Amino acid sequence: MSMWLHWATLLTLAASQSPLETSYTPGKEYLYEYETQIVTGIPGGSKIYSGLKLKAQLKFQLKSAPDVLAQLEKIVFLKINDPIEYADPTKEKVPDDAFRAITEPEAEKMRMDLQKPIKFKYNEGEVTDFETEADDPEYSVNMKRGLLSVFQLNLDGRKSTQPPLSDPSTPVPYNQYTVMEPSVSGECETFYKVTTSPSPDGTPAFKISKVRNYEVCLERPRLTRSMFSGMTCAQCEQDKSEPLKAATEVRYYLRGTPKQYLIQSAVSESRYIFTMYSDQGGNAATFVNQTLYLTDTKSIQRPITLSTTPRKHSRGLKTKLPRDLPQPTSRGPPSPSPTSPPSKQRLSPEEHMRIKTKILKQLDALAVFSSPDVKEEAGPTLIELAKEMMKADFSILEDVYKVIKSRPMPRMSLLRKAYFDLLPALGTYDSVEMLAKLMETKEMGHSEAAVSFNVLAVSAQPDAATAKTMLNVLRRKDTISDRELKRSALLSLGAVGHRIIEEANKKIKDIKGKERLLQRLSTGTRQHTSVQEIRSQLQELSKKKRQ
């Protein structure tokens, strides 16, 4: 969609509104029509896209400045997993009639989660002190972060990274400036362009266009993961670029002044392109579109309430990824040693039984679909089995093997082979611990152990605790005495050690880059609170570097 058409859409939406207010006023409720669409496909390679669309009404209540309570209502879910013939998802929103209503039971659960209210402070365009209900699941919290990121604005040039450009005809001190701004994708450099655009009734109004530069971020939540360790693609290495490229642009139409304004409408468009192997191999692309426009303002009639024990989110708008969530383990708190097991949350007995039961069920299904001939269902079953085993801690993996051993032949043999084949491919610390025990108790033969080490060379996560477990296996007499097993263990340990060094060097390089950026920010920032925040971030980076 062309730029002029985007602005025309914003102005049309704004002009159709009855509210003529020019600022957010305490005691008022603002109703927005909110829509977000996310579709994923391989542009150029296929017309098939899969995705989700959410349509809802947003209640935005300013009880007393700067405290805001907000809630999504009248939520409708739509889905698509079909060829799109008459629209281009890379350039425009896909029409509703291309989607189908979601009728699965999960939709009602999602609706209930997303309807849970949120609370935050909104001061001079900055969203802070984000709170949700204690039982609001993380996926729902992340979606609400995406919604709140649309309200995030910087109209005074705080945390500027470059000298701003001024224009006397604009309502702001600077009409073009670049700042560091928080978002769901981390705190990244964001370019602002502000222009005046008085409304038809003469009310002061202006337009904002901001573009986020993901190449310059203080911290950017990103997770590359599969059954095997994520590797930079060959083409990316040649081009010295990242396999994941992203871009975001947000356009606003506001009434009022930069100090006192009211968002009339906003359109946010993002794209994320993942190069799996090379450009010739095709790129998986995800396109995200958010639309927000004001439909009504009125006095608060039914106040939104949050529980007396809400959950506070120190990460603010930044997305929380699976690696940031507490992970399961059967072990207690680790020691401060770098070779200690990864710090994870202990599983409840109910969760332990749920994961164990599901793994055994998937193993039985895999055995059925793999004998006497491999059937089509074996692939999806293997993927689901791997997902569950990735969640398992050592005690679950141990319990599963005990059940496998109790099964009668020939079923036991089939289950044992599937378990031994998949265990090293997980690459988790707990799976490596289980492999070590199987080797130590002679449950796994030397040839099977050698194959497992060969798989670990590409699957094992690069952490010192895993490497230490592998080293302990290598030092045992029975490992040293077997030439094939010793060679496989040495090569695997060397590969993991190399990745540990690479990860450490990458982190140090990243920390130094952030330090340089923060130093540059500290010299150009005038606000006392921003300076204090930058100094705190510098101290935190210094601690990470020493670690």
C-alpha positions in Angstrom: 0.0 0.0 0.0 1.5 3.4 -1.0 2.4 6.0 1.6 -0.3 8.5 0.4 -2.9 5.9 0.8 -1.8 5.1 4.3 -2.1 8.7 5.3 -5.4 9.0 3.6 -6.7 6.0 5.6 -5.5 7.6 8.8 -7.1 11.0 8.0 -10.3 9.3 6.9 -10.5 7.3 10.1 -9.8 10.4 12.2 -12.3 12.6 10.3 -15.0 10.0 10.8 -14.8 10.3 14.6 -17.1 12.4 16.6 -14.7 13.2 19.5 -13.0 16.6 19.1 -10.9 16.4 22.3 -7.2 17.2 22.0 -5.8 15.4 25.0 -6.3 12.5 27.4 -8.3 13.7 30.3 -8.6 12.1 33.8 -12.0 10.6 34.4 -12.5 9.9 30.7 -12.9 6.6 28.8 -11.6 6.3 25.2 -12.9 3.6 22.9 -10.7 2.4 20.1 -11.3 -0.1 17.4 -8.3 -2.4 17.4 -7.2 -5.0 14.8 -4.1 -7.0 14.5 -3.1 -9.4 11.7 -0.2 -11.8 11.5 0.5 -14.0 8.5 3.5 -16.2 7.6 4.5 -17.6 4.2 7.2 -17.9 1.6 6.7 -14.9 -0.7 7.5 -15.8 -4.3 7.6 -19.4 -3.5 4.0 -20.0 -2.6 0.7 -18.2 -2.3 -0.2 -20.2 0.8 -0.1 -18.2 4.0 -1.1 -19.1 7.5 -2.1 -16.6 10.1 -4.4 -15.1 12.6 -6.4 -12.0 12.8 -7.8 -10.4 16.0 -10.5 -7.8 16.0 -11.6 -6.1 19.3 -12.7 -3.0 21.0 -10.2 -1.4 23.4 -11.3 0.5 26.5 -8.7 3.0 27.6 -9.5 4.6 30.9 -7.5 7.4 32.4 -8.7 7.4 36.0 -6.0 9.9 37.3 -2.9 10.9 35.4 -0.7 9.1 34.6 -2.5 5.8 35.7 -4.3 4.0 32.9 -6.4 0.9 32.9 -7.2 -0.8 29.6 -9.1 -3.9 28.5 -10.0 -5.6 25.2 -13.7 -6.5 24.7 -15.8 -8.0 21.9 -12.9 -10.1 20.7 -13.2 -12.0 17.4 -10.6 -14.5 16.2 -10.1 -15.4 12.5 -7.6 -17.8 10.9 -6.2 -18.5 7.5 -4.1 -21.4 6.1 -4.9 -21.1 2.4 -3.7 -19.6 -0.9 -4.3 -15.9 -1.1 -5.2 -15.0 -4.7 -6.6 -11.5 -4.6 -4.4 -9.7 -2.1 -0.7 -9.3 -1.4 0.0 -9.9 2.3 3.5 -8.4 1.8 2.0 -5.0 1.0 -1.5 -4.8 2.5 -4.0 -6.2 5.0 -5.7 -9.4 3.9 -9.5 -8.9 3.7 -11.6 -10.5 6.4 -13.5 -12.7 3.9 -10.2 -14.6 3.2 -10.2 -15.8 6.8 -12.4 -18.3 8.6 -13.8 -18.0 12.2 -12.0 -19.9 14.8 -14.4 -22.4 16.4 -12.0 -24.6 18.3 -12.3 -24.8 22.1 -8.9 -23.0 22.5 -10.4 -19.8 21.0 -12.7 -19.3 24.1 -9.7 -19.8 26.4 -7.7 -17.2 24.4 -10.6 -14.8 24.5 -10.9 -15.1 28.3 -7.1 -14.5 28.7 -7.0 -11.5 26.4 -10.0 -9.9 28.1 -8.0 -9.7 31.3 -7.3 -6.0 32.1 -3.9 -4.3 32.2 -2.6 -1.3 34.1 0.3 1.1 33.2 1.5 4.6 33.6 1.3 6.8 30.5 3.4 10.0 30.9 4.5 12.1 27.9 4.0 9.2 25.6 6.1 6.8 27.6 4.5 3.5 28.8 5.9 2.3 32.1 5.0 0.2 35.2 3.1 -2.4 33.2 0.9 -4.7 35.3 -1.4 -7.6 34.6 -3.5 -10.1 36.5 -1.4 -12.7 38.3 -2.9 -15.6 36.3 -2.6 -13.9 32.8 -0.5 -16.3 30.7 2.7 -15.2 29.0 1.4 -15.4 25.5 -1.5 -13.1 26.4 0.9 -10.7 28.2 3.1 -10.5 25.1 0.1 -9.7 22.9 -0.8 -6.9 25.2 2.8 -5.6 25.0 2.3 -5.4 21.3 -0.8 -3.4 21.7 0.8 -1.0 24.2 3.8 -0.5 22.0 1.5 1.4 19.6 0.9 4.0 22.3 4.7 4.4 23.0 5.8 7.8 21.7 8.8 10.1 22.2 7.9 13.7 21.3 10.7 15.5 23.3 13.7 13.8 21.8 14.8 12.1 25.0 17.6 9.5 24.6 18.6 11.1 21.3 21.4 9.3 19.4 22.0 12.0 16.7 21.6 15.8 16.5 18.0 16.6 15.7 16.7 18.7 12.8 14.4 21.6 13.6 11.6 23.2 11.5 9.8 26.3 12.8 6.6 25.2 11.1 6.2 22.1 13.1 4.5 21.9 16.6 7.5 20.1 18.1 11.0 21.4 18.9 12.4 19.1 16.3 10.7 17.6 13.3 13.3 14.9 12.5 15.2 13.1 15.3 16.5 9.7 16.2 16.1 8.2 19.7 16.5 5.0 21.5 12.9 3.7 22.2 11.6 0.6 24.0 9.3 -1.8 22.1 8.3 -5.4 22.0 11.5 -6.0 20.0 13.8 -4.4 22.6 15.2 -0.9 23.0 16.2 0.1 19.5 17.1 3.2 17.5 13.9 4.9 16.1 13.7 7.6 13.5 10.9 10.2 14.0 9.4 12.5 11.4 6.7 15.0 12.6 4.6 17.2 10.3 1.7 19.5 11.0 -1.7 18.5 9.7 -4.6 20.7 11.1 -7.9 18.9 11.2 -10.8 20.1 9.0 -12.4 21.9 11.9 -9.2 23.8 12.6 -8.2 21.8 15.7 -4.4 21.6 16.1 -3.2 18.2 14.8 -0.1 16.6 13.5 1.2 13.4 11.8 4.1 11.2 13.0 6.0 8.6 11.1 8.5 6.5 12.9 10.8 3.8 11.6 12.7 1.3 13.9 16.3 0.4 13.1 16.8 -3.2 14.4 20.5 -3.0 13.6 21.1 -0.7 16.6 19.5 -2.1 19.7 20.6 -2.2 23.4 18.8 -5.5 23.8 16.7 -7.4 21.4 14.8 -10.5 22.4 15.5 -13.2 19.8 15.5 -17.0 19.9 16.8 -19.3 17.1 16.1 -22.9 18.0 15.4 -26.3 16.5 16.3 -29.9 17.4 19.8 -28.9 16.4 21.8 -25.8 17.3 21.0 -22.8 15.3 23.7 -21.9 12.8 24.2 -18.8 10.7 23.3 -19.6 7.1 26.1 -19.7 4.5 24.7 -16.8 2.5 24.3 -14.8 5.7 27.9 -15.4 6.6 29.0 -14.4 3.2 27.0 -11.2 3.4 28.0 -10.6 7.0 24.3 -10.2 7.9 21.9 -11.9 10.4 19.6 -14.7 9.2 16.7 -12.7 10.7 15.9 -9.3 9.2 13.2 -7.1 10.5 11.6 -3.7 9.8 8.8 -1.7 11.5 7.1 1.5 10.6 4.3 3.2 12.6 2.2 6.1 11.4 0.0 8.3 13.6 -2.5 11.0 13.4 -2.9 13.0 16.7 -5.0 16.0 17.8 -3.5 18.6 20.2 0.1 19.4 21.0 3.2 17.3 21.7 2.7 18.0 25.5 -1.1 17.3 25.5 -2.4 15.1 22.7 -4.9 12.4 21.8 -4.1 9.6 19.4 -6.8 9.5 16.8 -5.5 6.7 14.7 -2.4 4.6 14.2 -1.1 2.0 11.7 1.8 -0.2 12.6 3.4 -2.5 10.0 6.3 -5.0 10.7 7.9 -7.6 8.7 10.3 -10.4 9.8 12.3 -12.3 7.1 14.1 -15.5 8.1 16.8 -16.8 5.7 17.0 -20.5 6.6 19.9 -21.4 4.3 20.3 -18.9 1.5 18.2 -16.5 -0.6 18.0 -19.1 -3.3 16.5 -21.6 -0.8 13.6 -19.2 -0.1 12.8 -16.9 2.8 10.1 -17.5 5.4 8.5 -14.1 6.1 6.0 -12.9 8.8 4.0 -9.8 8.3 2.3 -8.0 11.3 -0.2 -5.3 10.9 -1.9 -3.4 13.8 -4.6 -0.8 13.3 -6.0 1.5 16.1 -8.5 4.3 15.7 -10.6 6.3 18.1 -14.4 5.8 17.9 -15.8 7.5 21.0 -14.9 9.3 24.2 -17.1 9.6 27.3 -16.9 9.8 31.1 -16.0 6.5 32.9 -19.3 4.7 33.7 -18.0 1.2 34.6 -14.4 1.5 35.9 -12.0 -1.3 34.9 -10.5 -3.0 37.9 -7.4 -5.0 38.5 -6.9 -7.5 41.3 -5.2 -6.3 44.5 -2.3 -8.7 43.8 -1.3 -7.9 40.2 1.8 -9.1 38.5 4.4 -6.4 37.8 6.5 -6.7 34.6 10.1 -5.4 35.0 10.7 -6.1 31.3 8.2 -3.4 30.3 7.2 -3.7 26.7 10.0 -6.1 25.8 8.7 -9.6 24.6 9.4 -12.5 26.9 10.7 -15.5 25.0 10.7 -19.2 26.1 14.4 -18.9 27.2 13.4 -16.1 29.5 10.7 -18.2 31.3 11.5 -20.4 34.2 12.4 -23.9 32.8 11.7 -27.2 34.5 14.3 -29.3 36.3 14.4 -31.9 39.1 17.4 -30.2 40.7 17.6 -27.6 43.4 19.2 -24.2 43.2 22.6 -24.3 41.4 25.9 -23.1 42.8 27.5 -20.0 41.4 30.0 -22.2 39.5 29.9 -21.7 35.7 29.7 -25.5 35.3 26.6 -25.8 37.5 23.4 -27.1 35.9 21.2 -24.4 34.3 19.0 -22.6 36.8 15.4 -23.9 36.3 12.1 -24.1 38.1 11.1 -27.3 39.8 8.2 -29.2 38.1 5.1 -29.8 40.1 4.0 -33.5 40.5 1.0 -32.9 38.2 3.2 -31.4 35.5 5.7 -34.2 35.9 3.0 -36.8 35.4 1.5 -34.9 32.4 4.7 -34.7 30.5 5.7 -38.3 31.3 2.3 -39.7 30.2 2.4 -37.7 26.9 5.9 -38.9 26.1 4.9 -42.5 26.6 1.8 -42.0 24.6 3.8 -40.5 21.7 6.4 -43.2 21.9 3.7 -45.9 21.6 2.2 -44.1 18.6 5.6 -43.8 17.0 6.2 -47.5 17.4 2.9 -48.2 15.7 3.5 -45.8 12.8 7.1 -47.2 12.3 6.5 -50.9 12.1 6.6 -52.9 9.9 6.8 -49.9 7.4 7.1 -46.2 8.2 3.8 -44.5 7.8 3.0 -40.8 7.0 1.9 -40.2 10.6 5.4 -41.0 11.9 6.8 -37.6 11.0 4.3 -35.4 12.9 4.4 -37.9 15.8 8.2 -37.6 16.0 8.0 -33.8 16.1 5.4 -33.8 18.9 7.5 -36.4 20.9 10.6 -34.2 20.5 8.7 -31.2 21.8 7.6 -33.0 24.9 11.0 -34.5 25.6 12.6 -31.1 25.3 10.4 -30.1 28.3 11.4 -33.1 30.4 13.8 -33.0 33.3 16.2 -35.8 34.2 13.7 -37.6 36.5 11.0 -37.7 33.8 13.5 -39.1 31.2 14.6 -41.7 33.8 11.0 -42.7 34.6 10.2 -43.0 30.9 13.1 -45.4 30.4 12.0 -47.5 33.3 8.5 -47.9 31.8 10.1 -48.8 28.4 12.2 -51.6 30.0 9.0 -53.0 31.5 7.3 -53.4 28.2 7.2 -56.9 26.6 9.2 -57.7 23.5 9.2 -56.8 20.6 7.5 -53.6 21.7 10.3 -52.9 24.2 12.9 -53.1 21.5 11.1 -50.6 19.2 10.5 -48.1 22.1 14.1 -48.4 23.2 15.5 -47.7 19.8 13.2 -44.6 19.3 14.2 -43.3 22.8 17.9 -43.8 22.2 17.7 -42.2 18.7 15.9 -39.1 19.9 17.6 -38.5 23.3 20.9 -37.1 22.0 19.1 -35.0 19.4 17.4 -33.0 22.2 20.7 -31.5 23.2 19.4 -30.4 26.6 21.5 -30.6 29.8 19.0 -33.2 31.3 19.1 -35.4 28.1 22.9 -35.4 28.2 22.8 -36.3 31.9 20.4 -39.2 31.0 22.8 -40.4 28.3 25.7 -40.3 30.7 23.7 -42.5 33.1 22.8 -45.0 30.4 26.4 -45.3 29.4 27.6 -45.7 33.0 25.0 -48.4 33.8 25.8 -50.2 30.6 22.2 -49.9 29.4 23.7 -48.3 26.2 26.3 -50.2 24.3 29.6 -48.6 23.0 28.5 -48.4 19.4 25.2 -46.8 20.4 27.1 -44.4 22.7 29.4 -43.5 19.8 26.4 -42.6 17.6 24.9 -40.5 20.4 28.1 -38.5 20.8 28.2 -37.9 17.0 24.6 -36.4 17.3 25.6 -34.4 20.3 28.3 -32.7 18.3 25.6 -30.7 16.5 22.7 -30.8 19.0 24.2 -30.1 22.4 23.5 -26.7 23.8 26.7 -24.6 24.3 26.9 -24.5 28.1 29.7 -25.4 30.4 27.6 -27.8 32.5 26.8 -30.0 29.5 30.4 -29.9 28.5 31.5 -31.0 32.0 29.1 -34.0 31.9 30.5 -35.0 28.5 34.0 -34.7 29.8 33.2 -36.9 32.8 32.0 -39.6 30.4 35.2 -39.2 28.3 37.4 -39.8 31.4 35.9 -43.2 32.2 38.1 -46.2 31.6 35.5 -48.0 29.4 35.3 -44.9 27.1 39.0 -44.5 26.8 39.5 -48.2 26.0 37.1 -48.2 23.1 38.7 -46.4 20.1 35.5 -45.5 18.2 33.7 -44.3 21.4 36.7 -42.2 22.5 37.1 -40.6 19.1 33.4 -39.7 18.9 33.4 -38.3 22.5 36.5 -36.2 21.8 35.1 -34.7 18.5 31.7 -34.0 20.2 33.3 -32.4 23.2 35.5 -30.3 20.9 32.5 -29.1 18.9 30.6 -28.1 22.0 33.7 -26.3 23.5 34.1 -24.4 20.2 30.5 -23.2 20.3 30.9 -22.2 24.0 33.9 -20.0 23.0 32.0 -18.6 20.0 29.0 -17.7 22.2 31.2 -16.1 24.8 33.0 -14.0 22.2 29.7 -13.0 20.6 28.4 -11.9 24.0 31.5 -9.8 24.8 31.3 -8.2 21.4 27.7 -7.4 21.9 28.3 -6.0 25.4 31.1 -3.7 24.1 28.8 -2.4 21.3 26.1 -1.6 23.8 28.6 0.1 26.1 29.7 2.4 23.2 26.1 3.2 22.4 25.2 4.0 26.0 28.3 6.2 26.3 27.2 8.1 23.2 23.7 8.4 24.7 24.9 9.7 28.0 26.8 12.6 26.4 23.7 13.7 24.4 21.0 13.2 27.0 19.9 16.1 29.2 17.0 14.6 31.3 18.2 13.5 34.7 16.1 10.3 34.8 17.4 9.2 31.4 21.0 9.8 32.5 20.4 7.8 35.7 18.9 4.9 33.6 21.8 4.9 31.2 24.3 4.8 34.1 22.4 1.9 35.6 22.5 0.0 32.3 26.3 0.6 32.0 26.8 -0.8 35.4 24.7 -3.9 34.5 26.7 -4.4 31.3 30.0 -4.2 33.3 28.8 -7.0 35.6 27.9 -9.2 32.6 31.3 -8.6 31.0 33.1 -9.7 34.2 31.0 -12.9 34.3 
